[in-house]
């Protein structure tokens, strides 16, 4: 995880993560006018990838670097926005500020133990 790495490890993790995100973005580009991987309705793949929609932004803040940029992954970014606007998803997303505190604390503990 990018928030748990530093130096060369973090660079390697970022490179690998960008490759994975590119693959997902390429697939999302084949959706055409559909909002989700499951079509017009959320499907199992949308749920499985849902962590990208909310957690990635928090992890980026904790790690101090941007990984998931709209200009680099336009289709995945559009999917993320659609996903987060679904009422059932929006109402149940974890509190961003609480996640930020939790992830920062975890990163600090991990880095202190190295």
C-alpha positions as a LaTeX table, in Angstrom:
\begin{tabular}{lrrr}
\hline
Residue & $x$ (\AA) & $y$ (\AA) & $z$ (\AA) \\
\hline
Unk1 & 0.00 & 0.00 & 0.00 \\
Unk2 & 1.36 & 3.42 & $-0.95$ \\
Unk3 & 0.65 & 4.82 & 2.50 \\
Unk4 & 2.80 & 2.08 & 4.05 \\
Unk5 & 5.87 & 2.51 & 1.85 \\
Unk6 & 8.65 & 5.04 & 1.44 \\
Unk7 & 11.48 & 5.77 & $-0.98$ \\
Unk8 & 12.14 & 3.20 & $-3.71$ \\
Unk9 & 9.40 & 0.92 & $-2.40$ \\
Unk10 & 6.86 & 3.69 & $-2.77$ \\
Unk11 & 8.06 & 4.50 & $-6.31$ \\
Unk12 & 7.75 & 0.83 & $-7.29$ \\
Unk13 & 4.30 & 0.54 & $-5.71$ \\
Unk14 & 3.12 & 3.69 & $-7.48$ \\
Unk15 & 4.36 & 2.41 & $-10.86$ \\
Unk16 & 2.60 & $-0.93$ & $-10.41$ \\
Unk17 & $-0.58$ & 0.77 & $-9.20$ \\
Unk18 & $-0.63$ & 3.12 & $-12.20$ \\
Unk19 & $-0.36$ & 0.12 & $-14.54$ \\
Unk20 & $-3.33$ & $-1.54$ & $-12.83$ \\
Unk21 & $-5.36$ & 1.66 & $-12.91$ \\
Unk22 & $-4.58$ & 2.05 & $-16.63$ \\
Unk23 & $-5.89$ & $-1.44$ & $-17.32$ \\
Unk24 & $-9.09$ & $-0.67$ & $-15.42$ \\
Unk25 & $-9.44$ & 2.69 & $-17.18$ \\
Unk26 & $-8.99$ & 1.00 & $-20.56$ \\
Unk27 & $-11.80$ & $-1.41$ & $-19.72$ \\
Unk28 & $-13.99$ & 1.40 & $-18.42$ \\
Unk29 & $-13.48$ & 3.15 & $-21.76$ \\
Unk30 & $-15.31$ & 0.29 & $-23.46$ \\
Unk31 & $-18.49$ & 0.96 & $-21.50$ \\
Unk32 & $-19.74$ & 3.54 & $-23.96$ \\
Unk33 & $-22.61$ & 5.52 & $-22.47$ \\
Unk34 & $-23.13$ & 3.11 & $-19.58$ \\
Unk35 & $-22.44$ & 4.46 & $-16.11$ \\
Unk36 & $-21.17$ & 1.29 & $-14.48$ \\
Unk37 & $-19.25$ & $-1.87$ & $-15.29$ \\
Unk38 & $-22.55$ & $-3.69$ & $-14.76$ \\
Unk39 & $-24.31$ & $-1.48$ & $-17.33$ \\
Unk40 & $-26.83$ & 1.09 & $-16.22$ \\
Unk41 & $-27.05$ & $-0.51$ & $-12.79$ \\
Unk42 & $-24.31$ & $-1.32$ & $-10.30$ \\
Unk43 & $-22.97$ & $-4.86$ & $-10.63$ \\
Unk44 & $-20.52$ & $-7.03$ & $-8.71$ \\
Unk45 & $-17.45$ & $-5.52$ & $-10.40$ \\
Unk46 & $-18.60$ & $-2.03$ & $-9.45$ \\
Unk47 & $-18.91$ & $-3.12$ & $-5.83$ \\
Unk48 & $-15.51$ & $-4.85$ & $-5.93$ \\
Unk49 & $-13.82$ & $-1.73$ & $-7.30$ \\
Unk50 & $-15.76$ & 0.60 & $-5.05$ \\
Unk51 & $-12.76$ & 1.21 & $-2.82$ \\
Unk52 & $-11.21$ & 3.24 & $-5.63$ \\
Unk53 & $-14.11$ & 5.63 & $-5.40$ \\
Unk54 & $-13.48$ & 6.81 & $-1.86$ \\
Unk55 & $-10.42$ & 5.32 & $-0.21$ \\
Unk56 & $-7.86$ & 6.30 & $-2.86$ \\
Unk57 & $-8.24$ & 10.02 & $-2.21$ \\
Unk58 & $-7.61$ & 9.52 & 1.50 \\
Unk59 & $-4.61$ & 7.27 & 0.89 \\
Unk60 & $-3.16$ & 9.88 & $-1.47$ \\
Unk61 & $-3.50$ & 12.57 & 1.20 \\
Unk62 & $-1.78$ & 10.38 & 3.78 \\
Unk63 & 1.05 & 9.34 & 1.45 \\
Unk64 & 1.52 & 12.87 & 0.14 \\
Unk65 & 1.20 & 12.13 & $-3.55$ \\
Unk66 & $-1.38$ & 11.91 & $-6.29$ \\
Unk67 & $-1.98$ & 8.54 & $-7.91$ \\
Unk68 & $-5.50$ & 8.68 & $-9.31$ \\
Unk69 & $-5.72$ & 11.77 & $-11.53$ \\
Unk70 & $-8.73$ & 12.56 & $-13.69$ \\
Unk71 & $-6.70$ & 13.53 & $-16.76$ \\
Unk72 & $-4.74$ & 10.26 & $-16.65$ \\
Unk73 & $-7.76$ & 8.00 & $-16.06$ \\
Unk74 & $-10.77$ & 9.81 & $-17.53$ \\
Unk75 & $-13.10$ & 6.82 & $-17.78$ \\
Unk76 & $-12.29$ & 5.49 & $-14.35$ \\
Unk77 & $-12.69$ & 8.98 & $-12.92$ \\
Unk78 & $-16.15$ & 9.31 & $-14.52$ \\
Unk79 & $-17.10$ & 5.88 & $-13.19$ \\
Unk80 & $-15.91$ & 6.93 & $-9.71$ \\
Unk81 & $-18.11$ & 10.03 & $-9.76$ \\
Unk82 & $-21.13$ & 8.02 & $-10.95$ \\
Unk83 & $-20.53$ & 5.37 & $-8.30$ \\
Unk84 & $-20.25$ & 7.84 & $-5.43$ \\
Unk85 & $-23.50$ & 9.57 & $-6.47$ \\
Unk86 & $-25.66$ & 6.44 & $-6.16$ \\
Unk87 & $-27.79$ & 7.15 & $-3.06$ \\
Unk88 & $-27.15$ & 3.77 & $-1.39$ \\
Unk89 & $-23.40$ & 4.22 & $-1.87$ \\
Unk90 & $-23.30$ & 7.91 & $-0.96$ \\
Unk91 & $-25.24$ & 7.34 & 2.28 \\
Unk92 & $-22.91$ & 4.54 & 3.39 \\
Unk93 & $-19.45$ & 5.85 & 2.56 \\
Unk94 & $-17.18$ & 6.05 & 5.61 \\
Unk95 & $-16.51$ & 9.51 & 6.99 \\
Unk96 & $-13.51$ & 10.91 & 5.10 \\
Unk97 & $-12.09$ & 12.85 & 8.04 \\
Unk98 & $-12.19$ & 9.80 & 10.31 \\
Unk99 & $-10.53$ & 7.70 & 7.61 \\
Unk100 & $-7.81$ & 10.32 & 7.24 \\
Unk101 & $-7.03$ & 10.25 & 10.96 \\
Unk102 & $-7.02$ & 6.45 & 11.02 \\
Unk103 & $-4.77$ & 6.09 & 7.97 \\
Unk104 & $-2.35$ & 8.79 & 9.19 \\
Unk105 & $-2.05$ & 7.09 & 12.56 \\
Unk106 & $-1.45$ & 3.72 & 10.89 \\
Unk107 & 1.22 & 5.15 & 8.60 \\
Unk108 & 3.00 & 6.88 & 11.48 \\
Unk109 & 3.07 & 3.64 & 13.51 \\
Unk110 & 4.33 & 1.65 & 10.57 \\
Unk111 & 7.07 & 4.10 & 9.67 \\
Unk112 & 8.14 & 4.40 & 13.31 \\
Unk113 & 8.55 & 0.63 & 13.53 \\
Unk114 & 10.87 & 0.41 & 10.50 \\
\hline
\end{tabular}
